[in-house]
Amino acid sequence: MIVSILQYGAKADGSLCTNAIQDAIDACFLSGGGEVTVPAGKFRTGGLRLRSNVTLHLLENAILEGSRDPEDYMGFWQ
């Protein structure tokens, strides 16, 4: 399975894309594994959980930018 984070609502517009990226990773994992692609652009994210048998592939000119807000990394503690 190959999915793009765009299919899950990620936008390179400065908004936080953590949920969209995580949804793409989880969907790929639940289907047995594959590749999650990040297209060209700057995508802001908080904490992500990478999964077995899933490759996160940043295409040319793709940037994953970490959020500067510490609260964006607390999702796994809830």
BELKAHU-V313338 format. One line per field, one symbol per residue. ss: DSSP state (~ for helix, > for strand, _ for the rest). Layout:
ss=???
//
This chain:
ss=_>>>~~~~_______>_~~~~~~~~~~~~~___>>>>>__>>>>>________>>>>>___>>>>>___~~~~_~~~_
//
